[in-house]
Amino acid sequence: MYAAKVTPRRTKGKPASDGKNGPYAQFDHLVSLDWAIAVMAVAHLTRSMTVPQVFERPASLQVLKDYLKSLHGSIAVTFEETTTSHWLYLELRDCVDRIVVCNPYRNHLLSDGPKTDKIDAAKLVLLMRAGLLKEVFHADDELYDLRLLVSAYTDLIQAGVRFKNQRSALERGHGDESTHAAFIIEHLEKFIALYGESKKDYVQKFTAFCRRNKHLRHLLAIHGIDVLGAVKILALVVDARRFPRTGHFLSYSGLVRNEKFSGGRRYGKQKPQFSRTLKSVFKTAALAALRGHNPIREYYDHLLARGMSEEHARHEIARYLATHLRCPQDRDTL
C-alpha cells in the first residue's frame, strides 16, 4: 500500500542533508506550532539562527497560512499529536514541504522548567532541529480515513458491552424486587437491541469494503484473520513500509518488549507504547488459526514438542502472523 505524501510547494533549498546536522537540515525554515482553541504559539528557526523567534496570536488558520507563505524557501512544520493534529495536517499539507506530527510522550523537555505555549513552541522547534522528535503517522487517503469507521465501531462495541454488563448486574443484584431496576432494565434492553442492529450494519459495511479492496483480500487469505481483524489491521497500519524493520512493527503491535541494557548488564525488559487493538487482533487470530488443521497448527505443535509452553507458543504464533503481514519480499502488500 502506498501512503499519501505531502506534495512539495517549493523546490528551492539546498540538497538533502548528509545527516551531520540533523534529519531536517535540508530545510530553510523549521517551524513548530502549539495550537489551542483560543491561542496559537509559533516558533521559527532558520539555518543561521541559534535562538528561535516565537510569537503568539489568536488561533487563526488563515493567519498561520499567510505567515507560512511569507517564508521563502523550503519549510518543515511540526506540532504534537492531539485531537486537532489530523485537521491541521490536512489544512497545512499544501502550504509546506514537510509536516511532522510528533509523539508528545517523547518530548520530556517540554515538561522541564516554566511552561507556556511560547516556551513549548520554542523547545519543540529545537527538538526538531536536533532530530529528537518521534513522528506519528498521518496520511490523507481513503485507508487512513478508514480509521474513523474502525474507531466508531470500537466505541460501539464498548458501549454495547457496558450496557450488557449493567443489565446483568441489575438482574443479579435486584431482580424483580425493585420497580426502578425493572424500569432501567427495560430501557437497557432497547439500547442493547439497537446495539445489535448497529453492529450488523458495521459488519456489512466492512464486508463490502473487503470485496473491493485487494489488500483486505490478501489479509483474509491468512489463517485466523477474519473480516473485522483484516479491517482493523488495514486501518491502523495503512502502509507497512513506514516501519523500517519487522521488529518495529512487532513493537507497535505489542508483541515484543524492549530490552534494558546498560554498563554490560541486562536490566530486564519493558513494554513499549503499542496499539492494543493490533495486539488483540493478532492474539485472537492466533487462537482462531490453532483451531483448524493448517501449517500454523503444525508449527504450534512443533513448538510444543520442543518444550515451549502453550502460552509462549501462542505468543510465537501471533508474532508469526504479524511478521507474515510485514513480509519485506512483497512491497505492495501489508
TIZA-722579 format. One record per residue (C-alpha): residue number from 1; z, y, x; residue in one letter. Coordinates in steps of 0.001 Angstrom, whole numbers. Last residue first. Layout:
i = NUM&zz = Z&yy = Y&xx = X&aa = a .
...
END
This chain:
i = 334&zz = 4183&yy = -5435&xx = 947&aa = l .
i = 333&zz = 429&yy = -5602&xx = 1104&aa = t .
i = 332&zz = -2490&yy = -3991&xx = 2889&aa = d .
i = 331&zz = -1116&yy = -4401&xx = 6425&aa = r .
i = 330&zz = -1068&yy = -8202&xx = 6188&aa = d .
i = 329&zz = -113&yy = -9535&xx = 9634&aa = q .
i = 328&zz = 3076&yy = -7430&xx = 9671&aa = p .
i = 327&zz = 4680&yy = -9534&xx = 6891&aa = c .
i = 326&zz = 7211&yy = -7296&xx = 5114&aa = r .
i = 325&zz = 7150&yy = -9345&xx = 1911&aa = l .
i = 324&zz = 7633&yy = -12547&xx = 3919&aa = h .
i = 323&zz = 10609&yy = -10962&xx = 5683&aa = t .
i = 322&zz = 12275&yy = -10245&xx = 2342&aa = a .
i = 321&zz = 11766&yy = -13846&xx = 1216&aa = l .
i = 320&zz = 13138&yy = -15217&xx = 4498&aa = y .
i = 319&zz = 16125&yy = -12877&xx = 4330&aa = r .
i = 318&zz = 16978&yy = -14231&xx = 867&aa = a .
i = 317&zz = 16558&yy = -17787&xx = 2188&aa = i .
i = 316&zz = 18940&yy = -17012&xx = 5072&aa = e .
i = 315&zz = 21505&yy = -15730&xx = 2570&aa = h .
i = 314&zz = 21186&yy = -18968&xx = 615&aa = r .
i = 313&zz = 21748&yy = -20923&xx = 3862&aa = a .
i = 312&zz = 24767&yy = -18805&xx = 4748&aa = h .
i = 311&zz = 26376&yy = -19559&xx = 1381&aa = e .
i = 310&zz = 25478&yy = -23250&xx = 1477&aa = e .
i = 309&zz = 26992&yy = -23662&xx = 4944&aa = s .
i = 308&zz = 24723&yy = -24422&xx = 7908&aa = m .
i = 307&zz = 25106&yy = -27863&xx = 9433&aa = g .
i = 306&zz = 21518&yy = -28543&xx = 10482&aa = r .
i = 305&zz = 21029&yy = -30639&xx = 7343&aa = a .
i = 304&zz = 21962&yy = -27606&xx = 5258&aa = l .
i = 303&zz = 19249&yy = -25557&xx = 6952&aa = l .
i = 302&zz = 16693&yy = -28319&xx = 6321&aa = h .
i = 301&zz = 17692&yy = -28459&xx = 2657&aa = d .
i = 300&zz = 17016&yy = -24717&xx = 2401&aa = y .
i = 299&zz = 13635&yy = -25118&xx = 4113&aa = y .
i = 298&zz = 12719&yy = -27819&xx = 1605&aa = e .
i = 297&zz = 13780&yy = -25573&xx = -1258&aa = r .
i = 296&zz = 11586&yy = -22806&xx = 172&aa = i .
i = 295&zz = 8673&yy = -25244&xx = 505&aa = p .
i = 294&zz = 8764&yy = -25960&xx = -3246&aa = n .
i = 293&zz = 10545&yy = -28164&xx = -5779&aa = h .
i = 292&zz = 12380&yy = -25722&xx = -8042&aa = g .
i = 291&zz = 15930&yy = -24449&xx = -8477&aa = r .
i = 290&zz = 16048&yy = -23071&xx = -4933&aa = l .
i = 289&zz = 13453&yy = -20422&xx = -5759&aa = a .
i = 288&zz = 15611&yy = -18969&xx = -8543&aa = a .
i = 287&zz = 18661&yy = -18682&xx = -6277&aa = l .
i = 286&zz = 16618&yy = -16976&xx = -3565&aa = a .
i = 285&zz = 15050&yy = -14610&xx = -6090&aa = a .
i = 284&zz = 18503&yy = -13573&xx = -7317&aa = t .
i = 283&zz = 19609&yy = -12754&xx = -3764&aa = k .
i = 282&zz = 16338&yy = -10915&xx = -3112&aa = f .
i = 281&zz = 16615&yy = -8818&xx = -6288&aa = v .
i = 280&zz = 20326&yy = -8089&xx = -5822&aa = s .
i = 279&zz = 19751&yy = -6858&xx = -2276&aa = k .
i = 278&zz = 16885&yy = -4676&xx = -3481&aa = l .
i = 277&zz = 19048&yy = -3119&xx = -6199&aa = t .
i = 276&zz = 21967&yy = -2528&xx = -3854&aa = r .
i = 275&zz = 19714&yy = -480&xx = -1595&aa = s .
i = 274&zz = 21349&yy = -106&xx = 1789&aa = f .
i = 273&zz = 23587&yy = 2074&xx = 3917&aa = q .
i = 272&zz = 24560&yy = -169&xx = 6788&aa = p .
i = 271&zz = 27379&yy = -2721&xx = 6666&aa = k .
i = 270&zz = 29382&yy = -3094&xx = 9845&aa = q .
i = 269&zz = 29520&yy = -5730&xx = 12559&aa = k .
i = 268&zz = 32037&yy = -6951&xx = 15118&aa = g .
i = 267&zz = 33458&yy = -4990&xx = 18031&aa = y .
i = 266&zz = 31359&yy = -6549&xx = 20806&aa = r .
i = 265&zz = 32473&yy = -5643&xx = 24317&aa = r .
i = 264&zz = 30476&yy = -4507&xx = 27352&aa = g .
i = 263&zz = 31733&yy = -968&xx = 27019&aa = g .
i = 262&zz = 30423&yy = -658&xx = 23474&aa = s .
i = 261&zz = 28829&yy = -2925&xx = 20866&aa = f .
i = 260&zz = 29053&yy = -2619&xx = 17082&aa = k .
i = 259&zz = 26347&yy = -4751&xx = 15432&aa = e .
i = 258&zz = 24668&yy = -3531&xx = 12269&aa = n .
i = 257&zz = 24628&yy = -5947&xx = 9366&aa = r .
i = 256&zz = 21718&yy = -7817&xx = 7802&aa = v .
i = 255&zz = 20572&yy = -8498&xx = 4226&aa = l .
i = 254&zz = 21376&yy = -5088&xx = 2718&aa = g .
i = 253&zz = 17753&yy = -4421&xx = 1740&aa = s .
i = 252&zz = 17559&yy = -1335&xx = 3967&aa = y .
i = 251&zz = 18868&yy = -3489&xx = 6846&aa = s .
i = 250&zz = 16242&yy = -6149&xx = 6149&aa = l .
i = 249&zz = 13577&yy = -3436&xx = 6135&aa = f .
i = 248&zz = 14781&yy = -2027&xx = 9447&aa = h .
i = 247&zz = 14867&yy = -5532&xx = 10926&aa = g .
i = 246&zz = 11249&yy = -6067&xx = 9924&aa = t .
i = 245&zz = 10244&yy = -3197&xx = 12165&aa = r .
i = 244&zz = 8872&yy = 329&xx = 11827&aa = p .
i = 243&zz = 9721&yy = 555&xx = 8086&aa = f .
i = 242&zz = 7296&yy = 3056&xx = 6511&aa = r .
i = 241&zz = 4746&yy = 241&xx = 6608&aa = r .
i = 240&zz = 6444&yy = -1329&xx = 3583&aa = a .
i = 239&zz = 4899&yy = 1283&xx = 1286&aa = d .
i = 238&zz = 6294&yy = 1686&xx = -2235&aa = v .
i = 237&zz = 9630&yy = 62&xx = -1227&aa = v .
i = 236&zz = 11796&yy = 1004&xx = -4206&aa = l .
i = 235&zz = 9192&yy = 889&xx = -6978&aa = a .
i = 234&zz = 7425&yy = -2168&xx = -5554&aa = l .
i = 233&zz = 10639&yy = -4154&xx = -5165&aa = i .
i = 232&zz = 11869&yy = -3209&xx = -8647&aa = k .
i = 231&zz = 8529&yy = -4146&xx = -10221&aa = v .
i = 230&zz = 8483&yy = -7527&xx = -8479&aa = a .
i = 229&zz = 12060&yy = -8339&xx = -9492&aa = g .
i = 228&zz = 11421&yy = -7455&xx = -13124&aa = l .
i = 227&zz = 8260&yy = -9557&xx = -13272&aa = v .
i = 226&zz = 9731&yy = -12598&xx = -11499&aa = d .
i = 225&zz = 10098&yy = -13359&xx = -7781&aa = i .
i = 224&zz = 11617&yy = -16800&xx = -7098&aa = g .
i = 223&zz = 8594&yy = -18345&xx = -5374&aa = h .
i = 222&zz = 6085&yy = -15714&xx = -4245&aa = i .
i = 221&zz = 2924&yy = -15387&xx = -6353&aa = a .
i = 220&zz = 4615&yy = -12665&xx = -8407&aa = l .
i = 219&zz = 4687&yy = -10429&xx = -5334&aa = l .
i = 218&zz = 919&yy = -10662&xx = -4821&aa = h .
i = 217&zz = 329&yy = -9909&xx = -8494&aa = r .
i = 216&zz = 2568&yy = -6876&xx = -8095&aa = l .
i = 215&zz = 464&yy = -5685&xx = -5176&aa = h .
i = 214&zz = -2755&yy = -6168&xx = -7162&aa = k .
i = 213&zz = -1649&yy = -3874&xx = -10004&aa = n .
i = 212&zz = -3404&yy = -4264&xx = -13362&aa = r .
i = 211&zz = -1553&yy = -7256&xx = -14785&aa = r .
i = 210&zz = 1792&yy = -6243&xx = -13312&aa = c .
i = 209&zz = 1740&yy = -2916&xx = -15180&aa = f .
i = 208&zz = 1324&yy = -4775&xx = -18475&aa = a .
i = 207&zz = 4354&yy = -6926&xx = -17628&aa = t .
i = 206&zz = 6437&yy = -3845&xx = -16752&aa = f .
i = 205&zz = 5562&yy = -2228&xx = -20081&aa = k .
i = 204&zz = 6418&yy = -5408&xx = -21974&aa = q .
i = 203&zz = 9723&yy = -5669&xx = -20091&aa = v .
i = 202&zz = 10571&yy = -2060&xx = -20974&aa = y .
i = 201&zz = 9818&yy = -2619&xx = -24656&aa = d .
i = 200&zz = 11945&yy = -5804&xx = -24700&aa = k .
i = 199&zz = 14884&yy = -3894&xx = -23198&aa = k .
i = 198&zz = 14527&yy = -1199&xx = -25861&aa = s .
i = 197&zz = 14743&yy = -3793&xx = -28638&aa = e .
i = 196&zz = 17849&yy = -5424&xx = -27143&aa = g .
i = 195&zz = 19535&yy = -2044&xx = -26599&aa = y .
i = 194&zz = 18858&yy = -1081&xx = -30210&aa = l .
i = 193&zz = 20671&yy = -4242&xx = -31337&aa = a .
i = 192&zz = 23527&yy = -3487&xx = -28938&aa = i .
i = 191&zz = 23861&yy = 67&xx = -30228&aa = f .
i = 190&zz = 23973&yy = -1155&xx = -33817&aa = k .
i = 189&zz = 26540&yy = -3816&xx = -32942&aa = e .
i = 188&zz = 28640&yy = -1121&xx = -31279&aa = l .
i = 187&zz = 28686&yy = 725&xx = -34584&aa = h .
i = 186&zz = 30154&yy = -2253&xx = -36414&aa = e .
i = 185&zz = 32553&yy = -2938&xx = -33540&aa = i .
i = 184&zz = 33957&yy = 588&xx = -33813&aa = i .
i = 183&zz = 34557&yy = 258&xx = -37570&aa = f .
i = 182&zz = 36156&yy = -3179&xx = -37136&aa = a .
i = 181&zz = 38433&yy = -1777&xx = -34431&aa = a .
i = 180&zz = 39469&yy = 1066&xx = -36745&aa = h .
i = 179&zz = 40274&yy = -1397&xx = -39530&aa = t .
i = 178&zz = 42575&yy = -3253&xx = -37175&aa = s .
i = 177&zz = 43705&yy = -6838&xx = -37836&aa = e .
i = 176&zz = 40236&yy = -8389&xx = -37846&aa = d .
i = 175&zz = 40130&yy = -9000&xx = -34100&aa = g .
i = 174&zz = 42340&yy = -6609&xx = -32167&aa = h .
i = 173&zz = 42446&yy = -7541&xx = -28473&aa = g .
i = 172&zz = 39822&yy = -10285&xx = -28283&aa = r .
i = 171&zz = 37326&yy = -8635&xx = -30622&aa = e .
i = 170&zz = 37917&yy = -5208&xx = -29107&aa = l .
i = 169&zz = 37398&yy = -6520&xx = -25570&aa = a .
i = 168&zz = 34182&yy = -8332&xx = -26551&aa = s .
i = 167&zz = 32779&yy = -5225&xx = -28197&aa = r .
i = 166&zz = 33570&yy = -3119&xx = -25138&aa = q .
i = 165&zz = 31994&yy = -5692&xx = -22844&aa = n .
i = 164&zz = 28842&yy = -5739&xx = -24965&aa = k .
i = 163&zz = 28621&yy = -1946&xx = -24997&aa = f .
i = 162&zz = 29107&yy = -1750&xx = -21220&aa = r .
i = 161&zz = 26457&yy = -4411&xx = -20627&aa = v .
i = 160&zz = 23998&yy = -2439&xx = -22752&aa = g .
i = 159&zz = 24744&yy = 803&xx = -20906&aa = a .
i = 158&zz = 24253&yy = -852&xx = -17519&aa = q .
i = 157&zz = 20987&yy = -2424&xx = -18668&aa = i .
i = 156&zz = 19692&yy = 915&xx = -19978&aa = l .
i = 155&zz = 20614&yy = 2702&xx = -16740&aa = d .
i = 154&zz = 18671&yy = 68&xx = -14786&aa = t .
i = 153&zz = 15674&yy = 503&xx = -17098&aa = y .
i = 152&zz = 15778&yy = 4287&xx = -16574&aa = a .
i = 151&zz = 15843&yy = 3786&xx = -12800&aa = s .
i = 150&zz = 12908&yy = 1363&xx = -12989&aa = v .
i = 149&zz = 10872&yy = 3845&xx = -15036&aa = l .
i = 148&zz = 11684&yy = 6756&xx = -12739&aa = l .
i = 147&zz = 10950&yy = 4612&xx = -9682&aa = r .
i = 146&zz = 7412&yy = 4054&xx = -10997&aa = l .
i = 145&zz = 6731&yy = 7647&xx = -9943&aa = d .
i = 144&zz = 6737&yy = 6392&xx = -6356&aa = y .
i = 143&zz = 4008&yy = 3912&xx = -7290&aa = l .
i = 142&zz = 1971&yy = 6557&xx = -9086&aa = e .
i = 141&zz = 1682&yy = 8766&xx = -6002&aa = d .
i = 140&zz = 3685&yy = 11762&xx = -4775&aa = d .
i = 139&zz = 5731&yy = 10353&xx = -1927&aa = a .
i = 138&zz = 9301&yy = 10600&xx = -633&aa = h .
i = 137&zz = 11173&yy = 8538&xx = 1966&aa = f .
i = 136&zz = 14462&yy = 9890&xx = 3300&aa = v .
i = 135&zz = 14297&yy = 11056&xx = 6922&aa = e .
i = 134&zz = 17173&yy = 10720&xx = 9359&aa = k .
i = 133&zz = 17586&yy = 14016&xx = 11185&aa = l .
i = 132&zz = 18648&yy = 14190&xx = 14832&aa = l .
i = 131&zz = 15301&yy = 15239&xx = 16330&aa = g .
i = 130&zz = 16851&yy = 18128&xx = 18282&aa = a .
i = 129&zz = 14665&yy = 20678&xx = 16485&aa = r .
i = 128&zz = 15666&yy = 19183&xx = 13135&aa = m .
i = 127&zz = 19361&yy = 19299&xx = 13986&aa = l .
i = 126&zz = 18931&yy = 22977&xx = 14844&aa = l .
i = 125&zz = 17186&yy = 23553&xx = 11481&aa = v .
i = 124&zz = 20097&yy = 21898&xx = 9690&aa = l .
i = 123&zz = 22742&yy = 23901&xx = 11545&aa = k .
i = 122&zz = 21173&yy = 27183&xx = 10438&aa = a .
i = 121&zz = 20803&yy = 26007&xx = 6831&aa = a .
i = 120&zz = 24438&yy = 24859&xx = 6727&aa = d .
i = 119&zz = 25651&yy = 28195&xx = 8137&aa = i .
i = 118&zz = 23633&yy = 30126&xx = 5548&aa = k .
i = 117&zz = 24895&yy = 27973&xx = 2667&aa = d .
i = 116&zz = 28488&yy = 28388&xx = 3812&aa = t .
i = 115&zz = 30877&yy = 26130&xx = 5709&aa = k .
i = 114&zz = 33312&yy = 27127&xx = 8436&aa = p .
i = 113&zz = 33923&yy = 24453&xx = 11079&aa = g .
i = 112&zz = 32392&yy = 20978&xx = 11107&aa = d .
i = 111&zz = 30994&yy = 19482&xx = 7890&aa = s .
i = 110&zz = 27388&yy = 20458&xx = 8677&aa = l .
i = 109&zz = 27609&yy = 18606&xx = 11999&aa = l .
i = 108&zz = 28077&yy = 15364&xx = 10063&aa = h .
i = 107&zz = 24427&yy = 15333&xx = 9024&aa = n .
i = 106&zz = 23993&yy = 11568&xx = 8629&aa = r .
i = 105&zz = 25294&yy = 11375&xx = 5057&aa = y .
i = 104&zz = 22910&yy = 14177&xx = 4084&aa = p .
i = 103&zz = 19816&yy = 11960&xx = 4600&aa = n .
i = 102&zz = 16804&yy = 14166&xx = 5272&aa = c .
i = 101&zz = 13765&yy = 15222&xx = 3280&aa = v .
i = 100&zz = 11271&yy = 16161&xx = 5983&aa = v .
i = 99&zz = 8178&yy = 18030&xx = 4808&aa = i .
i = 98&zz = 5254&yy = 18569&xx = 7172&aa = r .
i = 97&zz = 2202&yy = 20841&xx = 7190&aa = d .
i = 96&zz = 3436&yy = 23421&xx = 4721&aa = v .
i = 95&zz = 2427&yy = 25110&xx = 1455&aa = c .
i = 94&zz = 681&yy = 22184&xx = -257&aa = d .
i = 93&zz = 3771&yy = 19923&xx = -123&aa = r .
i = 92&zz = 6090&yy = 22696&xx = -1324&aa = l .
i = 91&zz = 6245&yy = 22000&xx = -5071&aa = e .
i = 90&zz = 6186&yy = 18199&xx = -4838&aa = l .
i = 89&zz = 8900&yy = 18076&xx = -2176&aa = y .
i = 88&zz = 10980&yy = 20683&xx = -4002&aa = l .
i = 87&zz = 10926&yy = 18521&xx = -7143&aa = w .
i = 86&zz = 11763&yy = 15476&xx = -5034&aa = h .
i = 85&zz = 14756&yy = 17274&xx = -3491&aa = s .
i = 84&zz = 16239&yy = 18628&xx = -6721&aa = t .
i = 83&zz = 18834&yy = 15878&xx = -7296&aa = t .
i = 82&zz = 19720&yy = 15979&xx = -3616&aa = t .
i = 81&zz = 18280&yy = 14711&xx = -309&aa = e .
i = 80&zz = 18705&yy = 17431&xx = 2302&aa = e .
i = 79&zz = 16108&yy = 20001&xx = 3264&aa = f .
i = 78&zz = 13459&yy = 20210&xx = 5953&aa = t .
i = 77&zz = 10271&yy = 22228&xx = 6425&aa = v .
i = 76&zz = 7665&yy = 21868&xx = 9172&aa = a .
i = 75&zz = 5139&yy = 24679&xx = 9614&aa = i .
i = 74&zz = 1936&yy = 25026&xx = 11644&aa = s .
i = 73&zz = 787&yy = 28544&xx = 12459&aa = g .
i = 72&zz = 1230&yy = 31969&xx = 10933&aa = h .
i = 71&zz = 4252&yy = 32432&xx = 8647&aa = l .
i = 70&zz = 3614&yy = 34694&xx = 5642&aa = s .
i = 69&zz = 2655&yy = 31687&xx = 3501&aa = k .
i = 68&zz = 6150&yy = 30260&xx = 3975&aa = l .
i = 67&zz = 7720&yy = 33503&xx = 2736&aa = y .
i = 66&zz = 5454&yy = 33647&xx = -302&aa = d .
i = 65&zz = 6354&yy = 30048&xx = -1152&aa = k .
i = 64&zz = 10078&yy = 30802&xx = -931&aa = l .
i = 63&zz = 9759&yy = 33908&xx = -3107&aa = v .
i = 62&zz = 7799&yy = 31867&xx = -5665&aa = q .
i = 61&zz = 10403&yy = 29106&xx = -5720&aa = l .
i = 60&zz = 13191&yy = 31545&xx = -6417&aa = s .
i = 59&zz = 16873&yy = 30932&xx = -5743&aa = a .
i = 58&zz = 18483&yy = 34333&xx = -5229&aa = p .
i = 57&zz = 18215&yy = 35171&xx = -1527&aa = r .
i = 56&zz = 19960&yy = 34260&xx = 1727&aa = e .
i = 55&zz = 18583&yy = 34846&xx = 5204&aa = f .
i = 54&zz = 18847&yy = 32984&xx = 8489&aa = v .
i = 53&zz = 17081&yy = 33529&xx = 11798&aa = q .
i = 52&zz = 17759&yy = 30605&xx = 14095&aa = p .
i = 51&zz = 19172&yy = 31075&xx = 17615&aa = v .
i = 50&zz = 17174&yy = 29634&xx = 20529&aa = t .
i = 49&zz = 13804&yy = 31122&xx = 19619&aa = m .
i = 48&zz = 10671&yy = 30606&xx = 21719&aa = s .
i = 47&zz = 9313&yy = 27610&xx = 19846&aa = r .
i = 46&zz = 10019&yy = 29199&xx = 16464&aa = t .
i = 45&zz = 13089&yy = 28727&xx = 14292&aa = l .
i = 44&zz = 13794&yy = 29711&xx = 10660&aa = h .
i = 43&zz = 16800&yy = 29244&xx = 8388&aa = a .
i = 42&zz = 16593&yy = 29677&xx = 4603&aa = v .
i = 41&zz = 19531&yy = 29921&xx = 2187&aa = a .
i = 40&zz = 18850&yy = 29626&xx = -1538&aa = m .
i = 39&zz = 21082&yy = 30926&xx = -4302&aa = v .
i = 38&zz = 21604&yy = 30397&xx = -8046&aa = a .
i = 37&zz = 20768&yy = 26755&xx = -8689&aa = i .
i = 36&zz = 21242&yy = 25725&xx = -5077&aa = a .
i = 35&zz = 18843&yy = 25128&xx = -2204&aa = w .
i = 34&zz = 19748&yy = 24927&xx = 1481&aa = d .
i = 33&zz = 16401&yy = 25095&xx = 3258&aa = l .
i = 32&zz = 15352&yy = 24489&xx = 6835&aa = s .
i = 31&zz = 12271&yy = 25937&xx = 8503&aa = v .
i = 30&zz = 10720&yy = 24947&xx = 11827&aa = l .
i = 29&zz = 7733&yy = 27057&xx = 12841&aa = h .
i = 28&zz = 5009&yy = 26564&xx = 15446&aa = d .
i = 27&zz = 5030&yy = 22784&xx = 15026&aa = f .
i = 26&zz = 4214&yy = 20454&xx = 17917&aa = q .
i = 25&zz = 7882&yy = 20255&xx = 18952&aa = a .
i = 24&zz = 8777&yy = 18341&xx = 15791&aa = y .
i = 23&zz = 9576&yy = 14976&xx = 17398&aa = p .
i = 22&zz = 11782&yy = 16511&xx = 20077&aa = g .
i = 21&zz = 11090&yy = 18421&xx = 23250&aa = n .
i = 20&zz = 10191&yy = 15556&xx = 25563&aa = k .
i = 19&zz = 8438&yy = 13642&xx = 22764&aa = g .
i = 18&zz = 4867&yy = 14080&xx = 24051&aa = d .
i = 17&zz = 4340&yy = 16723&xx = 21403&aa = s .
i = 16&zz = 1163&yy = 16786&xx = 19332&aa = a .
i = 15&zz = -1397&yy = 19330&xx = 20371&aa = p .
i = 14&zz = -627&yy = 23028&xx = 19995&aa = k .
i = 13&zz = -993&yy = 24990&xx = 16806&aa = g .
i = 12&zz = -3684&yy = 25848&xx = 14302&aa = k .
i = 11&zz = -4988&yy = 23374&xx = 11737&aa = t .
i = 10&zz = -3285&yy = 24834&xx = 8706&aa = r .
i = 9&zz = -2613&yy = 23521&xx = 5223&aa = r .
i = 8&zz = -2098&yy = 19939&xx = 6325&aa = p .
i = 7&zz = -2289&yy = 17463&xx = 3444&aa = t .
i = 6&zz = 1100&yy = 15865&xx = 2884&aa = v .
i = 5&zz = 619&yy = 12118&xx = 2782&aa = k .
i = 4&zz = 684&yy = 9726&xx = -143&aa = a .
i = 3&zz = 1871&yy = 6243&xx = 678&aa = a .
i = 2&zz = -690&yy = 3488&xx = 1130&aa = y .
i = 1&zz = 0&yy = 0&xx = 0&aa = m .
END
